[in-house]
Structures are given as C-alpha cells and as structure tokens.
Amino acid sequence: MEFRLLGAVSVATEAGDLALGPAKRRSLLAALLLRPNHPVPVQRLTEALWDDEPPPRARGVIQGHVSRLRTLLVAADAAMYGVELVTQGPAYLLRMPESLLDAHRFEELVALARGQRASADAVAMYEEALALWQGPALTGAHPSPVLQAAAQALEETRLASVERLAAGYGELGEHARAAALLRAEATAHPLRESLSAALVTALRRAGRRSEALDWFHRTRRLLADELGLDPGPELADAYVLALRGETDDPPHPAAPHPAAPVPAPRAEAHPAHAGTTHSGTTHSGTTYLGTTYPGTDLLPRAPRGFHGRAGEFTELSRAAAGEAPVCLVTGPAGVGKTAFVVQWAHRNRAAFPDGRLYADLRGFADTGEPSLLDVLREFLLALGVAPRRIPETANGAAALFRSLAADRQLLVVLDNVRESEQVRPLLPGGARCVTVVTSRYRLRGLIASDAARPLPVDVLGPDDGTALLSGVLGTERVHAEPVAARRLAELCGGLPLALRVVAARLADRPQVTLAAMAAELSDESRRLALLDVEDTGVRAALRLTLRHLPPAVAHHFAQLGRHPGTHVDQYFAAALAGTDPDTAESALERMRAAHLLTRCAADRWTPHDLVRLYARSLDADPEALPRVLDQCVATALAAARAAEPGDEACFALPDGFRAPHTVREFGDRAAAMDWFAAERENLALAAEAAAAAGLPDRAWRIVLALWPLVVWRARDGWTPLLQTALRAARTAGDPYAESRVLALLGWVLNEEGRTAEALACLEAAPPLAARAGDPSGEATALVNLSLAQAAAGDTDEAVHGCVRAAELARSAGDAHTERLALHHLARHRLTARDWRSALDTATAALALASAEPPDTPSASRVLLVMATGEALLGLGDEPEGIRRLDEAARAAEATGFDEGAVQALEALLRVTAGDGFRARHAAALERLATGDGTGAPGA
C-alpha cells in the first residue's frame, strides 16, 4: 500500500488505486497525510476543504468523508500495513508507517543526499527521490490556501533537488545531462533565476556557448517584461563566463545550497590538528541532531603480551594515510591479524577523535555471521542515533551511516571478513575515515572495487616468536635456552596462537625445559606436517596442551564442543561436563590461562574459532547436549519467574528432565531481563540444536521461556525463532505446546502489523488449548485473538473473546490472566465508547491487580488507571477523569514507563492544558526518542 501526494492525491494497492471520489474527500485525505500520526483538528480540515465561509453542516460533511475513507481503508486491508484512521476528540488521526507516504520518502532521500560527500552517492539519492514525483503535488485536491501552500512547499523542495541533482551531474562531468534536466525545468519555471543560471552554466560547460548566451537573453527579456527587473548577480555571473568563452569557473569556494548545512573548514589530517575545530577548541566527539556525543569506542581491549610486528605497524600506518583509505590485513588462521589490528588501533586512538568502531563479522566462525542490519544498528547507536530513528532496512541504515560518517574522523575495524560483499555496505566513505579489514582471504574484489590497500601479515619470525615466549615465560628462562626457544618458535610455525598455548603450558610446568618441549613438539610436527596446512599447527599445539592439563580440565574442554552457543558460563559448562559450577569455573579459568578461552564478560568465556572447531572434533559424553539443553530450560524458567513475578509457569518440565546441579538465581526483574538479552543468541542456537538432535520438547520450551523478552521487545525480529518453536511443537505432537506457541506468535505478528497472519495463528490456538485441558492458555489465546480482531475492525468479536477469556481464567483460579483479559476488555469497550462498561471492567481488573504481589510489574496498573480515567471523561466526570489520568502519568514517570506516560499525558492534553502537562509530555517524548523506551505489556 502506498499513499501519494507527489502528483494526484491517491492510495495505491495491489488491486489498483482506491476510488477516493470527489475533490473534497481527496482534500481531507491530503490534509491528514500532510501530518501523519498527528491529530488534525476539524477546524484545520475545514480550512483545507473550503476557501471562504464553510457551510453550516461542514462538520457533518467532514464526518461523512471520514467514514467513507475509513470504509475504503478497511476494505483494502489497510490494518495489515499498520494504517488506521481514528477519531481523537475533535480531531482525526491517520495512524500509519510514514514509509508508506511518498512525500516522506522523498524528504528522507533528499536529506540523506545532502549529507553525501561522494557526488555519485548524492546523484543516486536525488534521482531516486525525484522519481517519486508523478506530476504537480496534491493534484485533484481542492485548491484551498492551506493545501496550495503545502503543494508549493513540496514543489520548492523538488526544484531545489533538481538544481542539486544537476550540480551533481556537473561534478561527475555529465554537463549535457545536467543541461537537459535544467532546460525542462527552466522552461516550466521561466522566472526562477537560479534554474536559468544553472542552465547557462551547464550549457557553457557542455561546449554549447551560443545556446547559453541565447538562454540568458531570453530570460533577461522575460524578467524585464514580466517583472521590470534586471538579472540578478547569479545569472549575470553565469552570462559573463559564457560571454568570455571560459569552460571552467575561476577557483573560489562554492556556495552551499541554501537548505544544506555550511561545512566548517576542515583541519589537516595531521596529529597536531586531530580533534581541533576551526575555532581552535578541542573536542572529543561530534554532533547529531543538535546533541554532542563523545567519540565512541567499540574496540576490544588491547591484547596483552603483544610482541613484534614493527614493520607491519609502519606499513599499516602508511596504508591508512590519504583520503578514506580501506586497509586490507590478510593472513592465515591463527597468525594474529585481530591482535595486530586492535593493537595498532589502540596506539593510534588520538588520530580518530570522533570514534573507533569495531565489528566481528564472524566470516569463518561456525556460529553464523551477524546480519548487516545488526552491525549497522550497533554502529549507529554508538554514533548517537536513538533506536527509534534507525531505519528498518539495511540499505537505509547504510545510507544513514555514510551520511553521519561524512564529516567525521572515524576508525572502522571490520574483523574476520569472508567476502568483499560483507564490507561494502559498512564502508563509512568520509574523507577522514579509515577502514581496516581483516580476512584469511585476499578479497581481490574489494581491492578492485574500493582500491583496498592489501597488507599481508605473515607468521612471526624466530626473533619475534622468541620475544613472545619471553613475554610469557620471562626473559631469564628464555635466555637460559636460546637455541631451544628459537627452535620452539620455528616448530610452532610462527603462529601466535600456537606459541601462546605452548608458552602457557611451559609456564604451568616450570620444571620442564624448553628443549624437552621442543623435542615433544618436533615429534608432533613431523607427523602432522605442521607448516604445510594452515590449521594443523594449532591442532597439534592444542593436543599437546590438553595432554598436560589435569584430566578434569581436559574433560570440561572436550564437552565445550557440544555447546551450541557462542559463549559459556560456569553453569552451562557444569551442565556439559556433569559437574558443579565451582568446579566448572575453576576449569574455565585454567583453560583461559592456557589461552584456550578468553573471558568476554565477568562470568562468560568464549573460545577462539579454531579452538571451538578443535573441541568439536573430540570425543564427548553423549549426554552433554541433553544436559545443557535442560540447563537452558531451567535457567530460562527461573529468569521468567523473576521477570514476571506472580505469573503462571508457561510449561511443565519435559519427560526425562535432567535436573541441573545448580540453576542461576536472579535477584530482581532487571537482572533477569539483562540475562535474557545477553543469552538471546545462545538460547536461539540451543533451540535449533535441540530440534536438530531430535529433542523437540526441549526446543519449543527454550523458545517459549523467552516470552518476557518477546513481550517487551515485540518488534525485534522474533517471528523466525517462534516458527522454529512451532515446528518443534508440531513434531512433538503436543497440542499444549502448539497452542501456547501459536498464541505468542500470533501476538507478535499482530504487533508487526501482519493482522491476517496473526488471525490465522490465533484462531487455531484456543481449540488446541481446550483439547489440551489448558484453560489459562485458552484464555491467553483468546485475549491475543481479540487484539487481532480489534485491529481488523471487529470490536464486537474482540469484546466477546475477552469476556470468555476472563471466565476461563477465573474458573482456573488464574488471577493474572483474568486481569489481563479484563484490561483488554476495558480497552475494547473504550474503543466502542461504552464508557460505563469500560469503567466497571477496568475497576474490576484493578481490584485483581491490588491483590497481586507488590513487586508485580507496575505498567499494567498504570494502563488500568489510565483506562478508568478515559472512561470517566467519556461519562462526563472531567475532574475525576483528569485526576485518574494524572495519577497514571505520575506512576508511569516514576517507574520509567515512558510510553505509558506519553499515552496518559496525551489523553490529558486533549481535555486540559493545566499542571504542566505539556512540558511533562514533551519530556516523556524526549526520553522515549533518545532511549530504548518501555513498551506496553502484551499478552
């Protein structure tokens, strides 16, 4: 579905344009589209539909047109696209994703184009923006002063964009193309001097001097005849250059476009100027949307015990000089590319005052690569973009990233890249930005397309390898056996990973001589051809390390290969090995000391890619995977109980459940939600591993236990994971599981605006729950179904479903679900303007809420108090309604529930402007825009 203002006012659907009818109805739609997602008062609509005094029944006429528009939108399944035309007191609001509006997309593209440093990028964006126009803006609407002013504003932006596009063509040397574009517009707008001046310049640069002079004289006569004016300075200067026959302009600073920000003079790329503005004041950050953010740093910590690479440091610094360089650091696995680049980045922090960005693209890992959008989202958040302002598509996010990086001095490190296509969308493009890429491959495509400067990193030489051993073992021990130390460096193939493992083993066994270790390693190297195959040296070193580790530690290491996630904590390590968390933590620390693992957080460890692959090649206990899956189930249930106290457990433990030795405890809701967020990827991988291992009863439970995070981050890409859970539930032949997963999946689909798909899931869920003897599940499914029915416009069915859900929950003694059903029933009755029933229902729900534990999430109480306030206003009790809404707003503000505060204060502002409501509303909106915000609780 697409709404159009750039041409005829229309609504395009897959079945064709909607039949909007007369000009007045198109005018009303245009007035709503000019302020999408904002209430438009009836007075404003009246001004848009009539020039002078409106007829006596103007309000009734507007109501009729609104009713017809609403019918057209419902028939076109507009709700499926998130579009809804609603009444808000004496105003109407068209709720919609602004990306469906051509005028919004045009303005976004123009804004992005203005920020591009590369002419080709700006040209592409301006072309895409102008292609959205299909004629004069607001064609077909009534030419009232209000709509004419809006159309003229859009046209002015279009003409300015045409001029900028022509300038871009000129910068690319395509002067004939610029002239053709400008001639058409100058003919249509003969009195716009800037168009004529640009056309004269383009014709001159294209070598068509006589045409340039003719156009000037034509415009000069027209200005004199129509306006009695002489040409202005811009057109006169263009004429003088054409008259002289000059093909190039004299050197002088180009005047910026009136709508573009004036760039500050740029300091030279020299250490003495780094971080200094043109005014001489130092800074450590940059500005976006008027707010200054400190230079962000996503770099991992600098590696300890780093040695050598002096020549490579010099080469990388040289490669990083110049304009927007892309440096490509390549070498075999285990050679230390990441450590080298991170060390260089830390040594050169001062050269990048606006930030150091880092992303591990996991091109050679078996845990899967991060999505392009996820990487861009992390970069944009680090650069100060609020989560709600980040585009939903990878292309849009990449364009915004390039725009923000254009005038900054950034370092971007892209680690473990597998192919050139991973890199291109992440290149910042700013003249003062440096990109460093690491890869096991040469990436010839990146060299060809982006002039990447290759920097091969080879294995360490004997001297540097010996220095690395000295850094771990101490110079005294190494100097005592210099020949053996040099031999060890050679036998490890100069691979830093292998050297560090061997050095850690020697450090743990001070009685073993370096010569004895060299003899042992020599034996392995001859058998495994250490230097011939990239990964063999690492495997040989790991084998030697494990041979001399305590058996209990080696046992823990062998089980790590069965862990489906990317990192492990002591609880999961204990489950894998069949031990307890204290023993597991001790083993993990021993592995970390041997450089088999790194500590990625206070209580989480992760192996190097090659170490993980090696661990998976070892024999392990066949019960390791089932044990760790049951640890996932138990821990996720504990987190759900802490996150949503008082709620029912969402499932019973599976048959044959292997009770963990210890389950992590969560002190409060925040700790539980933090754990869910940190372990989301691991739990998703665990669910997939369970399904692949033929354990579907574990797969769906692991996913379903994530429901608190799903509910509070509804629009966060949960659908694929929930579909995995649904397949597992059906494979298990469990109607209880299938109904529960369908209820959650349907709710998520409805939140995503996919109402038809949501209804299909939710209509199937209640019968399955009834068949499974699960009244609470049936009630939850009915509540979620009511939300989708309401979104589809069927409020009567929604009310009926919530009534039935409340009865089921009450009969099951499930007060939590009963309160949930009553809350949504109250909302549906408010929508139907059944004020008395809505008040009674919300009051009953509040009575249930007051009986729940005091640490029950307060957002639900806020929403219920808000519902009573709205109902009282509908009944005409304005003082009490205002008091209740203010109570809800203050409770929301006190608990950080910003979305609830915004809703309550908006309801207040519709009836009163007292008690600083407008200032509080603005503050809540600001918090919501700049932070993560807190969504309303779902089912």
ROGU-828476 format. One record per residue (C-alpha): x, y, z. Coordinates in steps of 0.5 Angstrom, whole numbers, plus 500, padded with zeros to 3 digits. Layout:
BEGIN
XYZ;...
END
This chain:
BEGIN
500500500;503507498;500514500;501519494;502527495;507528490;502528484;495526484;493525491;492517491;492511495;496505491;494498493;496491490;489491487;490498484;488505486;483506491;477510489;477516493;471520490;471528490;476533491;473535498;475527500;482528497;483534500;481531507;486525506;491530504;491534510;491528514;497526510;501532511;501531518;501523519;501520526;499527529;492529531;489534525;483538528;477539525;478547524;484545520;481540516;475545515;480550512;483545507;476544504;473551504;476557502;472562505;466561510;465554511;457551510;453550516;454543516;461543515;463538521;458533518;461533511;467532514;465526518;462523512;468524508;472521514;467515515;468513507;475514508;475509514;471504510;476504504;482503508;479497512;476494505;484495503;486491509;490498511;491495518;495490515;500495514;499499520;494504518;488506522;484513521;482514528;478520532;481523538;476528541;475534536;481531531;482526527;489522526;492518521;496513524;501510519;508508518;511514515;515510510;508509506;508516504;512518498;513525501;516523507;521518503;522524498;524528504;528523507;532521501;533529500;536530507;541524506;543526499;545533502;550529507;554525502;561527500;561523494;558526488;556519485;552517492;549524492;546524485;544517486;539519492;537525489;535521482;531516487;528522491;525526484;523519481;517519486;514525483;508524478;506531477;505537481;504536488;497535491;493534484;486533485;485536491;481543493;486549492;485552498;490556501;492551506;493546501;496551496;502553501;503546502;504544495;508550494;513548499;514541496;515544490;520549492;524543495;523539489;526545485;532545490;533538489;533539481;538544482;543540487;542534482;544538476;550540480;552533482;552531474;556537473;561535479;561528475;563531468;556530465;554537463;550535457;546531462;545537467;543542461;538537459;535537466;535544467;532546461;526542462;525546469;527553467;522552461;517551466;519556471;522561467;522567472;526562477;533566476;537560480;535555475;537559469;543561472;545554473;543552466;547557463;553555467;551547464;551549457;557553457;561547461;558543455;561547450;555550448;556557449;552560444;546557447;548559454;548566451;541565448;538563454;541569458;538574453;531570453;531570461;533577461;528580457;522576460;525579467;524586464;517585461;514581467;517584473;521590471;528587473;535586471;538579472;541578479;548577481;548569480;545570473;549576471;556572473;554566469;553570463;560574464;563567464;559565458;561571454;568570455;568563453;571560459;570553460;572553468;570557473;575561477;578558483;573560489;569557495;563554492;557557495;553552499;546550498;541554502;538548505;545545507;549546513;555550512;561546513;566548518;574549515;577542516;583541520;589538516;590531517;596531522;597529529;598536531;591538529;587532531;581533535;581541534;576545530;577551526;576556532;582552536;578549541;579542542;573536542;573529543;566528540;561530534;554533534;548529531;541533531;544538536;547534541;554533542;556526543;563524546;568520541;565513542;570507543;568500541;575497540;576490544;582491550;589492547;592485547;597483553;604481552;604483545;611483541;614484534;610487528;614493528;615493520;607492520;605497524;609502520;606499513;599500516;600507518;603509511;597505508;592509513;594516510;591519505;583520504;578515506;583509506;581502506;587498509;586490508;590486513;591479511;594472513;593465515;588463521;592464528;597469525;595474530;591479525;586481530;591482536;596486531;590491528;587492535;594494538;595499532;588502533;590503541;596506539;593511534;587513538;588520538;588520531;581519531;577523536;570522533;570515535;573508534;568503531;569495531;565489529;567482529;564479522;565472524;566470517;570464519;566462525;561456525;556460530;554464524;555471521;552477524;547481520;549487516;543491520;545489526;552491525;550498522;545498528;551498533;555503529;549508529;547507536;555508538;555515534;549517538;543515534;537514538;534507537;527509534;531513529;535508526;532506519;529499519;532497512;540495511;540500505;537506509;542504515;548504511;546511508;545514515;552511517;555514511;552521512;554521519;561519518;562524512;565530516;568525522;575523523;573515525;577509525;572503523;575496524;572490521;574484523;574476520;571478514;570472509;568476502;568483500;560484500;561484507;565490507;562495502;556497506;560498512;565503509;564510512;566514506;568520510;575523507;578523514;575516516;580510516;577503515;581497517;579490515;582483517;581477513;584470511;583471504;586477500;579480498;581482491;574484489;575489495;582491492;579492485;572496487;575500493;582501492;583497498;591497500;593490502;598489508;599481508;601479516;606473516;608469521;612471526;620471525;624467530;626473534;619476535;617469536;622468542;620475544;613473545;616467549;620472554;614476555;610470558;616466561;620471563;627473559;631470564;628463563;628464555;636467555;638461559;636456553;636461547;637455542;631451545;627458545;629459538;627452536;620453539;618459535;620455529;616449531;610453532;611456525;611463528;603462529;602467535;596462538;600456538;606460541;602463547;599456548;606453549;608458553;602458558;604450558;611452560;609457565;605452568;610447569;617451571;621444572;620442564;626445560;625449553;629443550;624438552;618442550;622443543;623435543;616434544;613439539;618436534;615430534;608432533;610437528;614432523;607427524;602433522;607437517;606443522;608448517;604445511;597446513;594452516;590450522;595444523;600447528;594450532;591443533;598440535;599445540;592444543;593437543;600438547;596443552;591438553;595432554;599436560;592439563;589436569;584431567;578434570;580441566;581437560;574433561;571440561;575442555;572436551;565438553;565445551;565443544;558440545;556447547;551450541;552458543;558463542;560463550;559459556;558461563;560457569;553454570;553452563;560449563;558445569;552442566;556440560;561436564;556434569;560437575;558443579;559451578;565452582;569446579;567449572;569456574;576453576;577449570;575455565;580459569;585454568;583454560;584461560;591461563;593456557;590461552;584456550;579461552;578468553;574472558;569476555;565478561;565478568;562471568;563469561;568465557;569464549;574460545;577462539;574460533;580455532;579452539;572451538;573447532;578443535;574442541;568439537;573434534;574431541;570425544;565428549;560425553;553424549;549426555;553433555;548436550;542434553;544436560;546443557;539444554;536442560;540447564;538452559;530450560;531451568;535458568;530461563;524459567;528462573;529468569;522469567;519468574;524474576;522478570;514477571;513475579;506472580;505470573;504462572;510458570;509457562;510450562;512444566;519441566;519435560;520428561;527425563;529432565;536432568;536437574;542441574;547441580;545449581;541454577;543461576;539466581;536473579;536478585;530482581;527483574;533488572;538482573;533477569;532482563;539483563;541476563;535474557;538480553;545477554;543470552;538471547;543469541;545463545;538461547;536461540;542457538;540452543;533451541;536450534;541445536;535441540;531441534;537438530;538433536;531430536;529434542;523438540;520438547;527442549;527446543;520449544;521450551;527454551;524459546;517460550;521461556;524468553;517471553;518476558;524479553;519478547;513482550;518488552;521488545;516486541;518489534;525486535;525480530;522474534;518471528;523466525;525464532;518463534;517459528;522454530;519453536;512452533;515447528;518443534;511443538;508440532;514435531;513433539;505432537;504437544;497441543;499445549;506447546;503448540;497453543;502457547;507458541;501460537;499465542;505468543;507468535;500471533;501477538;508478535;505478528;500483530;505488534;508488527;502490523;501483520;494482522;492477517;497472519;496474526;489472526;491465522;495463528;491466534;484463531;488456532;490457539;484457543;481450541;488447541;489449549;482447550;484440547;490440552;486442558;489449559;484454561;490459562;493458555;486458552;484465556;491468554;490466546;483469547;486475549;491476544;486474539;482480541;487484539;488482532;480482532;480489534;486491529;482488524;476493526;471487529;471490536;464486538;468480537;474482541;469484547;466477546;473474546;476478553;469476556;470469555;478469557;476473564;471467565;476462563;482465568;477466574;475458573;482456573;484461579;489465575;488472577;494474573;491472566;484474569;487481570;490481563;483479560;480485564;485490562;484489554;476488555;476495558;480498552;476495547;470498551;473505551;474504543;467502543;465509547;462504552;464508558;460505564;462498562;469500561;470504568;467498571;471493568;478497569;476498576;475490577;482489574;485494579;482490584;485484582;492488581;492490588;491483591;498481587;505481590;507489591;513487586;508486580;510490574;507497575;506498568;499494568;497498574;499505570;495502564;489500568;488507572;489511565;483507563;479509569;481516567;479516560;472512562;471518567;472523562;467519557;462519562;463527563;466527570;472531568;475533574;476526577;478523570;483528570;486526577;486519575;490520568;495525572;496519577;497514572;502519568;506520575;506513576;509512569;514517570;516515577;518508574;521509568;515507564;516513559;511510553;505510559;507517561;506519554;500516553;497519559;499526558;497526551;490524554;490529559;492535554;486533550;482536555;486541559;493544559;494545566;499543571;505543567;502537563;505540556;512540559;512533562;509531555;515534552;520531557;517524556;517524549;524526549;526520554;522516549;526518543;533518546;533512550;530505549;523507552;519502555;513498551;506497554;506490557;502485552;500478553;
END
